[in-house]
Amino acid sequence: MNKWFALLGFALLLLQLAAKSPYVFETLPMPDGRLADRVTVPGIPVAQRVPGPPASFTRSTVLLGGVPAFDWSYGCSATSAAMLAAYYDRGLFSHVYTGPAGGGVMPLNNSAWGPGECPLSATHMGYDGLASPGHVDRFWTNSGGEDPFGTGDPTGTYFGCTADYMGTNQQWWGNGDGSTTFAYYVDGSPLYDPGDGLEGPPYFRDGIHGLKLFFESRGYAVSANYNQYIYGWNGNANGYTYAQFKVSIDSGIPVLIQIEGHTMLGIGYESASDTIYVLNTWDYSIHTMAWGGIYSGMAHYGVGVLQLIPPPLININGASLSAALLPGAETTQSFQIVNSGTGPLYYDLVQVELRGAEADSGCKPLPVADGRSIAGSALALDASAYLPGTTLDWNFTLYNASTDDEWLKYLYVTFPAGVVVNSASNFTGGGGGDLIPDPSSGNGVTICWGVADPSGWGVVYPGNTASATVNVTILPSFTGDLALSYQINGDVYGADPHVVTGAVTLTQTPWPIAWFHALPANGTVAPGSSQAVTGYFSAAGLAPGTYHARLTVNANDPWNPAQTVDVTLDVLAGDAPQITEIYRSASGTTLSWQALPGASGYKVYRSTSPGGAFSLLNSTTASTYQDPSNLPSAFYRVTAEY
């Protein structure tokens, strides 16, 4: 019975075209009018697996080091993808494989699990410590009958292997044992992240899309993934070239090599010839073939490319902050957010107390003259409050309320000193074009958004709204109301007014904790860099006692998304125990104090200056304590606990 399939979620008519390859299952029109081939990569019988001799390397060899080699494990496409994934696991992306082998690091081959078994390619109950049914148990039929899982949607069962996500072996996706499917533009253009076809069953899952889903399931982000015919295949002039392959290898990125009926992993090339180095999924050796040539009787026709976004890695230097202050005193302490990874780290802090007009710009002011009115036009902002020490996007909307066809031509917004504009976008959506910012960054600047042609008309039509995004950093020292004054100018057509002024005012959000806050509250840490975060303590208005809080540092580290910093403030009592004796000896400075009735214990603090911050030395139930440090100069306080 003939079946109709959909590619990328669109119901498409099947075209009866002559197949260019026995593995082109069907050719379909895409939404943009271009044709795409759906290509099946089947399981190759053992008798046809002729790897040839292992490669011999030369002075011209360029090879990725440390790429694991696996023999065939329930699908060549899934196995090749598993080798690619294992390569990343042994580098910057160390949570791709999390099983017990190799201390959580994927081995260089799959011999530990026996021939044809690889948990990164296809999970299997009884292998790699798996005590429940895996991919093989759910989908491998030995080419007979329905999947053991059945005919239902299996996607909720996916967890640890490439074959799961790539649709390999799965009846739901129309793939028999060992089979995976890929889609290619016929004209040789790259087909990026082909989505699932949802007209079926069987449905359509593209292997390179599934490989992206696999990496996302491991906590990593993919910057690009695509299938592409190689240059010249079936006469196309847009295909993937040998030069592109060499650039990919030079960049540390292995490439899936598609030959008719089989998938391999490309890991190197010869700079002096068209020879490439591949892992063929049939043994652990490296082999060679000519780019665009024949391997084991199968012609090279395409590639699969996937690029990962390098992850950040967060570390906190200084997991706790503490201070001891007399009532009304203030002090600061800092900790470091360190990014030891290779991608940018974005963080923000959650702070919780633990309880029991016109500018000097390129825009020219417009004169006020008789003409049409822009009365009622206004600027709005999607925020009503702010927090010092934060970086965020402000989304502005500009509305033209003119009732007599005057168009808006200029907008001036003044940002007060202490508000740093990092970037400003055009105002778009007004109907007649963009208003362009000048300048688009600076501290305490006035930005004029204006038309590209000062001699022309305005671009925000009556009844229309234009929008822009401004990224700002509000300095920690900024306090009080934050006023953004603005002026809107029409194009002087008709009755007054041609100019409307106003202001957007934001109030300061109270700190979540009255006695402590940390700044900057959010930001970006470049790879290999650190960001100092300063904690501000204040004992103003606090009763003597101990106060606790916790900072949570939320970040985009995929495996350590939240780190905590404990915060403690001891507010010292005015009726502290009286120190009765201080003397020095070779073993340190000994303090004695008068015991207070009812006290359950005492805390001893030290500072290097009488007005400085005191640090906790020790808690004791005795009325004496010896400080072994013997500093040249030290000041002590003792508090009682009840």
FINUKE-478450 format. One record per residue (C-alpha): residue in three letters; x negated, y, z negated. Coordinates in steps of 0.02 Angstrom, whole numbers, padded with zeros to 5 digits, always signed. Last residue first. Example, Ala and Ser with C-alpha at 12.3 -4.5 7.8 and 13.67 -1.06 7.14 Angstrom:
2
Ser-00684-00053-00357Ala-00615-00225-00390
% end
This chain:
642
Tyr-01080+01649-03764Glu-01238+01698-03671Ala-01359+01829-03735Thr-01473+01936-03631Val-01661+01964-03644Arg-01758+02095-03548Tyr-01943+02103-03508Phe-02066+02224-03430Ala-02233+02169-03357Ser-02406+02240-03323Pro-02568+02146-03294Leu-02467+01986-03265Asn-02501+01843-03386Ser-02400+01715-03286Pro-02368+01592-03427Asp-02213+01682-03497Gln-02183+01608-03669Tyr-02007+01611-03743Thr-01930+01637-03915Ser-01755+01643-03988Ala-01716+01464-03934Thr-01565+01410-03832Thr-01659+01444-03669Ser-01633+01507-03493Asn-01786+01556-03394Leu-01873+01684-03285Leu-01729+01779-03205Ser-01787+01926-03101Phe-01766+02106-03153Ala-01748+02240-03020Gly-01848+02396-03055Gly-01825+02538-03178Pro-01951+02478-03309Ser-02075+02417-03177Thr-02149+02245-03141Ser-01987+02159-03193Arg-01948+02009-03302Tyr-01790+01923-03361Val-01756+01801-03505Lys-01585+01723-03524Tyr-01518+01672-03696Gly-01411+01536-03769Ser-01249+01491-03857Ala-01236+01660-03946Gly-01112+01660-04092Pro-01218+01771-04203Leu-01363+01853-04111Ala-01542+01792-04132Gln-01672+01928-04147Trp-01807+01915-04017Ser-01977+01835-03990Leu-02081+01849-03832Thr-02246+01763-03793Thr-02358+01818-03649Gly-02471+01685-03576Ser-02587+01538-03614Ala-02741+01645-03647Ser-02644+01746-03774Arg-02529+01895-03768Tyr-02406+01963-03894Ile-02227+02026-03893Glu-02121+02035-04051Thr-01948+02090-04107Ile-01854+02094-03944Gln-01679+02153-03987Pro-01541+02045-03913Ala-01446+02137-03779Asp-01307+02255-03831Gly-01302+02345-03663Ala-01262+02184-03572Leu-01354+02139-03413Val-01257+02113-03252Asp-01321+01951-03179Leu-01291+01941-02991Thr-01298+01777-02895Val-01290+01743-02709Asp-01299+01572-02625Val-01345+01568-02441Thr-01253+01445-02330Gln-01285+01377-02155Ala-01151+01342-02025Pro-01164+01283-01844Asn-01304+01159-01874Trp-01282+01036-01731Pro-01229+01149-01589Asp-01331+01299-01651Asn-01205+01433-01603Ala-01208+01518-01773Asn-01104+01544-01930Val-01206+01603-02079Thr-01098+01574-02232Leu-01138+01689-02376Arg-01085+01633-02549Ala-01044+01734-02703His-01072+01723-02890Tyr-01060+01850-03032Thr-01138+01830-03205Gly-01089+01943-03349Pro-01088+02121-03410Ala-00940+02219-03345Leu-00954+02292-03172Gly-00918+02473-03125Ala-01076+02492-03023Ala-01181+02334-03031Ser-01231+02348-02849Phe-01325+02221-02743Tyr-01365+02247-02558Gly-01422+02093-02463Thr-01534+02124-02315Val-01536+02007-02164Ala-01703+01994-02075Gln-01689+01922-01900Ser-01812+01796-01830Ser-01893+01755-01665Gly-01946+01599-01569Pro-01793+01610-01456Ala-01706+01778-01474Val-01592+01809-01624Thr-01425+01891-01584Gly-01315+01987-01705Asn-01189+01985-01845Ala-01168+02057-02020Pro-01326+02159-02011Leu-01319+02175-02158Ala-01266+02087-02319His-01140+02145-02449Phe-01130+02136-02638Trp-01037+02207-02789Ala-00864+02236-02714Ile-00863+02079-02607Pro-00764+02080-02445Trp-00832+02253-02407Pro-00693+02377-02375Thr-00653+02410-02192Gln-00697+02587-02141Thr-00556+02676-02054Leu-00550+02698-01866Thr-00491+02859-01785Val-00449+02878-01600Ala-00448+03060-01549Gly-00355+03176-01432Thr-00371+03289-01282Val-00265+03307-01125Val-00322+03411-00976His-00223+03450-00819Pro-00078+03520-00919Asp-00006+03604-00823Ala+00089+03589-00660Gly+00034+03527-00489Tyr-00125+03438-00434Val-00279+03472-00537Asp-00364+03300-00523Gly-00324+03249-00701Asn-00445+03261-00846Ile-00435+03157-01006Gln-00534+03215-01158Tyr-00584+03103-01303Ser-00635+03109-01485Leu-00689+02946-01565Ala-00677+02967-01754Leu-00753+02842-01875Asp-00687+02874-02051Gly-00811+02850-02192Thr-00981+02768-02186Phe-01121+02734-02061Ser-01282+02677-02144Pro-01267+02497-02082Leu-01268+02557-01901Ile-01115+02519-01797Thr-01173+02425-01642Val-01064+02448-01489Asn-01011+02352-01334Val-00888+02453-01231Thr-00755+02365-01128Ala-00646+02456-01001Ser-00462+02462-00954Ala-00352+02558-00833Thr-00164+02578-00858Asn-00044+02636-00724Gly+00116+02737-00740Pro+00046+02878-00634Tyr-00110+02825-00537Val-00284+02806-00610Val-00403+02845-00466Gly-00419+03034-00460Trp-00443+03127-00297Gly-00602+03159-00200Ser-00742+03288-00210Pro-00820+03202-00361Asp-00837+03040-00261Ala-00878+02892-00374Val-00742+02943-00495Gly-00783+02977-00676Trp-00808+02898-00846Cys-00902+03024-00952Ile-00990+02954-01103Thr-01032+03062-01253Val-01178+02989-01347Gly-01208+02959-01532Asn-01338+02824-01501Gly-01359+02775-01318Ser-01284+02673-01176Ser-01177+02688-01019Pro-01218+02868-00971Asp-01121+02901-00863Pro-00979+02776-00849Ile-00888+02739-00683Leu-00700+02759-00662Asp-00647+02625-00540Gly-00528+02621-00391Gly-00356+02686-00341Gly-00235+02575-00437Gly-00292+02607-00615Gly-00351+02429-00642Thr-00532+02460-00689Phe-00623+02574-00810Asn-00805+02531-00778Ser-00905+02441-00911Ala-01003+02513-01056Ser-01160+02444-01136Asn-01259+02455-01298Val-01170+02607-01370Val-01245+02644-01540Val-01127+02716-01670Gly-01233+02802-01802Ala-01211+02972-01721Pro-01029+02989-01667Phe-00963+02917-01503Thr-00884+03051-01393Val-00767+02993-01254Tyr-00744+03092-01092Leu-00623+03031-00958Tyr-00620+03095-00780Lys-00508+03082-00625Leu-00332+03041-00681Trp-00200+03060-00545Glu-00061+03190-00540Asp+00102+03124-00465Asp+00233+03228-00554Thr+00283+03120-00703Ser+00106+03096-00767Ala+00091+02966-00907Asn-00079+02898-00852Tyr-00140+02769-00978Leu-00321+02730-01022Thr-00354+02567-01115Phe-00512+02535-01217Asn-00580+02367-01274Trp-00714+02382-01408Asp-00840+02241-01407Leu-00940+02205-01565Thr-01101+02230-01660Thr-01085+02248-01849Gly-01185+02340-01982Pro-01042+02448-02043Leu-00868+02369-02035Tyr-00733+02447-01928Ala-00547+02484-01930Ser-00405+02517-01807Ala-00465+02414-01660Asp-00391+02380-01486Leu-00423+02559-01430Ala-00304+02681-01344Leu-00330+02831-01231Ala-00181+02941-01187Ser-00078+03023-01051Gly+00075+03108-01124Ala+00059+03265-01019Ile-00035+03233-00855Ser+00052+03381-00770Arg+00044+03443-00592Gly-00040+03604-00547Asp-00087+03776-00605Ala-00270+03778-00649Val-00387+03710-00782Pro-00561+03690-00712Leu-00639+03517-00702Pro-00795+03479-00799Lys-00934+03397-00697Cys-00983+03217-00730Gly-01170+03179-00728Ser-01180+03191-00915Asp-01214+03314-01056Ala-01046+03280-01135Glu-00869+03342-01146Ala-00746+03302-01300Gly-00655+01570-03064Arg-00713+01664-02932Leu-00837+01642-02787Glu-00849+01798-02683Val-00847+01767-02497Gln-00957+01842-02360Val-00942+01769-02185Leu-01092+01816-02082Asp-01108+01812-01893Tyr-01234+01729-01781Tyr-01284+01713-01599Leu-01444+01617-01564Pro-01522+01637-01391Gly-01590+01475-01317Thr-01759+01390-01343Gly-01749+01337-01524Ser-01844+01397-01679Asn-01718+01535-01713Val-01751+01602-01888Ile-01624+01694-01997Gln-01728+01774-02134Phe-01677+01824-02311Ser-01677+01991-02399Gln-01656+02068-02571Thr-01589+02239-02620Thr-01561+02339-02781Glu-01430+02442-02872Ala-01399+02498-03053Gly-01230+02550-03125Pro-01229+02421-03265Leu-01404+02352-03292Leu-01460+02237-03156Ala-01516+02057-03132Ala-01534+01998-02952Ser-01516+01839-02851Leu-01524+01784-02669Ser-01524+01603-02614Ala-01569+01501-02460Gly-01721+01608-02420Asn-01787+01561-02250Ile-01636+01501-02153Asn-01664+01395-01998Ile-01561+01395-01838Leu-01599+01303-01678Pro-01542+01375-01512Pro-01497+01260-01369Pro-01564+01264-01191Ile-01419+01278-01068Leu-01414+01117-00968Gln-01429+01100-00780Leu-01345+00961-00681Val-01379+00917-00500Gly-01308+00772-00400Val-01389+00737-00233Gly-01342+00680-00059Tyr-01366+00572+00096His-01515+00456+00077Ala-01489+00304+00187Met-01482+00128+00115Gly-01589-00017+00180Ser-01687-00034+00018Tyr-01724+00152+00026Ile-01704+00247+00190Gly-01752+00428+00225Gly-01688+00602+00183Trp-01839+00631+00070Ala-01954+00483+00100Met-01953+00349-00034Thr-02057+00307-00186His-02046+00196-00339Ile-02074+00215-00526Ser-02065+00051-00623Tyr-01942-00001-00759Asp-01835-00112-00647Trp-01670-00107-00552Thr-01607+00064-00604Asn-01702+00145-00454Leu-01814+00270-00542Val-01873+00386-00404Tyr-02027+00476-00338Ile-02012+00582-00181Thr-02118+00579-00023Asp-02098+00720+00104Ser-02285+00755+00108Ala-02425+00859+00031Ser-02335+00913-00129Glu-02284+00734-00164Tyr-02127+00727-00269Gly-02056+00689-00441Ile-01914+00627-00552Gly-01770+00581-00436Leu-01644+00467-00522Met-01553+00333-00421Thr-01373+00308-00361His-01318+00172-00239Gly-01198+00130-00097Glu-01269+00247+00034Ile-01409+00340-00056Gln-01376+00471-00189Ile-01523+00543-00285Leu-01475+00613-00455Val-01597+00754-00496Pro-01718+00774-00642Ile-01740+00953-00708Gly-01909+01007-00779Ser-01917+01171-00680Asp-02050+01102-00562Ile-01932+00956-00531Ser-01792+01075-00485Val-01906+01180-00374Lys-01962+01022-00284Phe-01781+00971-00253Gln-01742+01143-00185Ala-01887+01130-00061Tyr-01823+00959-00008Thr-01661+01043+00039Tyr-01480+01034-00017Gly-01363+01058+00130Asn-01297+01210+00221Ala-01338+01170+00403Asn-01234+01010+00417Gly-01274+00890+00560Asn-01204+00732+00482Trp-01334+00752+00344Gly-01448+00892+00403Tyr-01479+00969+00233Ile-01434+00851+00092Tyr-01252+00831+00042Gln-01212+00919-00119Asn-01138+00877-00289Tyr-01132+01007-00427Asn-01166+01047-00608Ala-01214+01218-00676Ser-01243+01303-00845Val-01197+01154-00953Ala-01175+01176-01141Tyr-01226+01050-01273Gly-01131+00975-01421Arg-01141+00790-01376Ser-00964+00794-01305Glu-01020+00939-01195Phe-01157+00827-01125Phe-01029+00692-01081Leu-00907+00818-01007Lys-01044+00879-00890Leu-01078+00699-00840Gly-00892+00680-00802His-00898+00827-00683Ile-01048+00748-00598Gly-00954+00582-00584Asp-00794+00653-00510Arg-00635+00587-00590Phe-00485+00553-00479Tyr-00320+00474-00531Pro-00256+00301-00492Pro-00119+00333-00529Gly-00089+00460-00461Glu-00093+00646-00436Leu-00206+00717-00572Gly-00368+00747-00478Asp-00499+00794-00607Gly-00609+00945-00574Pro-00758+00956-00459Asp-00896+01044-00557Tyr-00975+01141-00414Leu-00968+01075-00235Pro-01131+01133-00156Ser-01112+01175+00029Gly-01153+01036+00153Asp-01010+01068+00276Val-00919+00910+00220Tyr-00905+00975+00042Tyr-00945+00830-00073Ala-00847+00728-00203Phe-00915+00588-00313Thr-00845+00419-00369Thr-00916+00286-00485Ser-00910+00095-00464Gly-00994-00043-00564Asp-00830-00136-00590Gly-00686-00050-00501Asn-00652+00136-00499Gly-00478+00208-00468Trp-00488+00333-00612Trp-00367+00237-00724Gln-00449+00074-00668Gln-00611+00124-00751Asn-00779+00049-00702Thr-00864+00221-00705Gly-00751+00369-00748Met-00902+00482-00777Tyr-00851+00512-00959Asp-00852+00331-01015Ala-00998+00279-00904Thr-01109+00414-00983Cys-01099+00340-01157Gly-01051+00381-01336Phe-00871+00430-01367Tyr-00727+00405-01248Thr-00569+00325-01320Gly-00454+00475-01293Thr-00495+00471-01108Pro-00423+00297-01082Asp-00257+00346-00999Gly-00157+00185-00979Thr-00181+00039-00859Gly-00249-00087-00983Phe-00399-00081-01098Pro-00451-00254-01037Asp-00458-00175-00864Glu-00345-00263-00739Gly-00389-00418-00643Gly-00557-00492-00594Ser-00717-00404-00548Asn-00808-00460-00705Thr-00675-00357-00794Trp-00777-00221-00879Phe-00666-00080-00945Arg-00628-00092-01131Asp-00760-00215-01194Val-00893-00137-01083His-00851+00038-01145Gly-00855-00007-01328Pro-00747-00113-01443Ser-00792-00091-01628Ala-00944-00143-01731Leu-01076-00049-01632Gly-01247-00072-01714Asp-01344-00044-01553Tyr-01258-00192-01471Gly-01122-00299-01549Met-00982-00206-01459His-01044-00132-01297Thr-01076+00051-01254Ala-01114+00088-01071Ser-01253+00202-01008Leu-01318+00268-01174Pro-01288+00099-01255Cys-01400+00010-01127Glu-01375-00175-01091Gly-01416-00252-00922Pro-01559-00359-00983Gly-01582-00357-01173Trp-01546-00224-01304Ala-01726-00181-01348Ser-01772-00186-01163Asn-01681-00023-01131Asn-01831+00082-01084Leu-01921+00237-01148Pro-01824+00228-01311Met-01687+00355-01355Val-01733+00447-01514Gly-01623+00413-01667Gly-01762+00329-01765Gly-01811+00233-01610Ala-01649+00135-01609Pro-01516+00176-01740Gly-01398+00277-01630Thr-01390+00465-01609Tyr-01426+00487-01424Val-01390+00659-01349His-01435+00739-01515Ser-01616+00781-01473Phe-01583+00905-01335Leu-01752+00992-01328Gly-01852+00840-01273Arg-01828+00653-01299Asp-01640+00675-01284Tyr-01665+00770-01120Tyr-01753+00621-01042Ala-01621+00506-01117Ala-01484+00605-01029Leu-01571+00588-00860Met-01596+00402-00890Ala-01413+00389-00941Ala-01361+00477-00780Ser-01458+00347-00681Thr-01371+00209-00780Ala-01198+00287-00757Ser-01228+00302-00569Cys-01300+00125-00559Gly-01152+00047-00649Tyr-01135-00076-00794Ser-01316-00064-00854Trp-01448-00078-00717Asp-01625-00069-00783Phe-01676+00084-00879Ala-01828+00197-00856Pro-01857+00338-00981Val-01928+00503-00914Gly-02083+00547-01016Gly-02174+00650-00886Leu-02094+00734-00737Leu-02205+00704-00587Val-02298+00809-00459Thr-02412+00696-00357Ser-02532+00782-00237Arg-02689+00709-00317Thr-02614+00539-00285Phe-02501+00414-00372Ser-02462+00237-00316Ala-02279+00190-00333Pro-02217+00017-00380Pro-02186-00103-00236Gly-02014-00124-00157Pro-01851-00108-00252Val-01748-00238-00157Arg-01579-00246-00244Gln-01470-00326-00110Ala-01467-00499-00192Val-01412-00421-00357Pro-01251-00358-00280Ile-01236-00167-00278Gly-01097-00094-00385Pro-01004+00037-00288Val-01040+00223-00261Thr-00877+00291-00190Val-00877+00453-00091Arg-00732+00575-00084Asp-00771+00691+00060Ala-00721+00875+00054Leu-00651+00984+00192Arg-00648+01173+00186Gly-00483+01268+00187Asp-00512+01365+00026Pro-00389+01254-00067Met-00488+01098-00016Pro-00440+00985+00130Leu-00471+00800+00099Thr-00582+00665+00171Glu-00561+00487+00107Phe-00658+00337+00042Val-00825+00390+00113Tyr-00926+00233+00069Pro-00929+00159+00244Ser-01009+00321+00301Lys-00954+00458+00421Ala-00775+00401+00403Ala-00662+00443+00551Leu-00526+00559+00492Gln-00348+00522+00440Leu-00319+00674+00333Leu-00232+00647+00167Leu-00120+00791+00121Leu-00166+00878-00041Ala-00085+00893-00212Phe-00206+01004-00306Gly-00290+00956-00472Leu-00467+00967-00410Leu-00438+00829-00280Ala-00269+00744-00265Phe-00238+00567-00205Trp-00107+00482-00100Lys-00093+00293-00098Asn-00068+00171+00047Met+00000+00000+00000
% end
